[in-house]
Amino acid sequence: MNIKEAKFVKSASFPEECPASDRPEYAFIGRSNVGKSSLINALTERKKLAKTSSTPGKTQLINHFDINGHWYLVDLPGYGYAKVSKKDRAEFGGMIRSYILNRKNLVNLFVLVDSRHDLQKLDREFMRFLGEKGIPFSIVFTKTDKLSSSGLNKSQVKFKKQMLEDWESLPPSFLTSAEDKRGCKEILDYIDGLNKSIDPSAFE
């Protein structure tokens, strides 16, 4: 898939403020500072489409982007150790949960995890939640350029072993880097394949 057009549509504080659910939608989420905004910019080949920051928790709204006039890419708030109050974290959590459970045109949720680390408790709990609720998701390993080939392989083997403690089979996964755009084509081709399998009338 080639992205010819990628433009910001709107930011929403609540799921009901999101654009009409009349087209396929793919959302990206992960712990704070996992590299989500950088990956979105790499995917769309736009340097400043999604706002990046060295401060964890910068994204605090549901941000919709129109891709090729055909589908939405959604940048969701990160979960985890954002420097915000407990009250705000609870509100973000409720907003994310409501969006995931009620957005009828959400085709797939891309869960971003840092390839340099073991399976983190927050990620594990979040993916369990998705499994329990039957939400389709994929795992996106970020920052793979920071590891050697052997280091990445070892990390992958350990991560998948930990995942298989909870899952009989693993969801699709992608190895990515916002720096060298590794894995971007694979993610876009995956989205393209899902789009082609969807009946357009499902969102009318």
N, C-alpha and C positions, 0 to 999 in steps of 0.2 A: 504493500500500500504506500502511495505517495501522498504526503500531506501538502496540499496546495494552498489551503486556507486554514488558519487557526486564529480565532479571535475570542477575546474575553466577552462573555455575555452578561453575567451578573454574579454578585456575591449575596448569599442568603444567610441570615441568622437562624432561620428555622426551615425545616424541610418543606413546609407548605409555601414558602416564598420562592422555591426553586422554579425554573422555567417549566412550561407544560411538558408532561411526560409523553411526548409524541414521537420520540426517536430513541434508538438504542443508546445506552449510557454506560460508561466504564469509569469506575472511580478508583483513585489511588490513595492509599492510606498507609501509615506506619508510625513507629515511635518517633518522637521529636528528634530532629537532627539526623534522620536516616538518609537524607539526600533526595527527598521526594520532589521538591521544586526543581532541583537541578536536573533530575531525570526527565521530568515533564518537559522542560526546555529542550533537552537533548532529543526527546522523542519527536517533538514538533519542529525542531531545528529553528527555534526562536530563542534568542538569548535572554529575553526578559518577559516571556509570556507569564510564567509563574514567578512570583517574587521570592527571591532567595535571601536567607539571612543566616548569620552565624549564631543568632539567638534562637534556641529551641522554642518551639511553640509559636512561631511567627504567624502561621496560618491558623486563624481562629474562626473562619467562616467557610461555608460550602461554596466553592468557586467553580462556576460552570464555564467551559470553553467550547465553542462551536468548531467542530472539525469537518472541513469540506462540505459544510451545510448538510451533513448526513447523520452525524452522531455527536454526542457530548462526551468530553473528557472532563472528569470532576476531580478537583483537588480538595481532599477532605482534611480537616484539622488533624494534626498528629496527636497521638496519645502517649502518655508517659510523664516524663519529668519536666514538663514545661514550667517556666517560672511564672506561674499564675497562682491565684488563691485556690484553696480547696473547693470553694463555692464555684469558681469559674471552671475548674476541672470537672466538677460534677455536671455543670451545665453543658460543657462540650461533650461529655460522655453521653448525656441524654440526647443531645442533638444528633450525634453520630449514630447512636442506636436507633433512633426514630427514622433517620434517613435510610439506613440499611434495611430495616424491616418493612418500611412502607413505600419505598420508591419502586413502583411496579415496573419501570422500564430499565432498572439496573440489571444489566446482563452479566457483568462480572466485576468482582472487586479484586484489585491487585494489592496484595499485602506486601509492603516493602520491609525487608530485614537487612541488616548490615552483614555482609558476607564474612566479615572478620571475627564475628562473635558466635558463641554457642547459642542454641535456642534460648531466648530470654523468656522469663516467666510471663511478662505482659503479652508478648507475641503468642506464646503457647495458649494462654487463657483466651485471647481474642480469637484465635483460630478455632479453638474448641467451641466458642460461642457461635461462630459462623457455621460450623458443622452441625451443631444442635438445631440451629434455625434453618438449615438447608440453603444457605446462601452460597452460590457458586463463587469460588475464589481461586486465585493463583498466587504463587509466592514469587516475589521478585528480589533477588539477591543484589544489593547495591555495592558500589565501591570495590568491585572485583579487581580493579587495576592496582589496588593497594596490596594485593597478595601475589606471591609467586605461583606458578602453575601447580607445584606440589603442595604449597600451602593452601591454595583454594581447594584442591582435591581432598585434602585431609579435613578441611573445614566442612565440605559438603558431605562427606561420609559420616562425620560425627553428627551433623545437623539432621540428616535423614534418619539416622539410627534413633535419635531422640524423638523425631516426629512419629516414627513407627511404633513408639510406645503408646500412642494415642489413636493412630489411624491404621486401618487395614491396608489402605493404598494411599499414595501421596497425590496431591493435586498437581496440576502443571506448574512448572517452575522455570525461571529465566535468570541467567547470569548476566548482569548488566554493569555498565560503567558510564556515568555521565561525561567523564573525561574523554574517552575514546569512542563513545556511542556503541559500545559492545552490547549486544542483546536488543537494541532498539528495533531493528528490522524484524526480529523474531516476535517481539510483542505486537508490533503493528500488523504483521502477517496473521498472528493469532486473532486479533480483533477483526481483521478483514474476513477471516474464515467464519467467525461467529456471526458477523453482520450478514454474510451471504446465506447463512442457515436460518435466519430469522424471517418470519412472515411479516412484511411491512404493516399488514392490517392489524397486527397485534397491538400497535400503539395508537390506533385511530380512536 
